[in-house]
């Protein structure tokens, strides 16, 4: 005798032949939903490809050629000649490499440490702390080009900084042309860079501080710990993820130093402030050696990647 399948009533779960609940069919995105999602993502994917993926591919290809920005001759494949020239024959490249590491080695710990100190200060429950947070953060939202121009005037021989030094010392110490002296040009740019960027990392540290549960401090205080011990055993472990983020972002920004150099010194005096990014732009666009500039950019990318991986490994969580 044939049986007739009767669909379950609304609200009643479907069952299989043996009476157990039938497995639910997996949720599938409908075709129109897929098309809508692709349509929404298409502009972002187009811009990402146009300004990131395609330039990276082109730079990688140009690094092995003698391509010039404007030239009637087609580019010629050189193999590794551009890399050999940069690493072993170009004194300005080596000076730029040294200056880049020198800048990063000083700015990264100073800016990270000063940002943490400011975050600890403005995290205190004192009156007017929001005013101090705003004051410290104002340089971050100011254009780096504007800041560089203002500080260039301040660093002049008759500028504000030398006037302050002369006033404080009653004329006993005379200032110098900070950006014209190879010994002081890079330290002067370091001071500017730390001043401009420390407010941003202060905010990051402050956000990390506010994620640490207050009961940990209360428990540590009940155990009789002093302020330094609470900072060492409660605050710093709680800031471990924040510290990794801060160090990586400062390192990348320090290696990408360009605007201050371009506005204030143009790599001088005597290439004492030339950096890898500035030198790559100088070679690629101003001297029109696109192939060589692309090779420098590729070396720069590999250096930043290696430093970031090493830094991430050294600050990893140990189980």
PyMOL commands that set and color helices and strands:
alter all, ss='L'
color gray80, all
select helices_A, chain A and resi 31-62+81-89+91-122+129-141+144-154+160-168+178-180+185-209+214-222+227-238+240-255+259-264+276-286+290-314
alter helices_A, ss='H'
color red, helices_A
deselect
rebuild
show_as cartoon
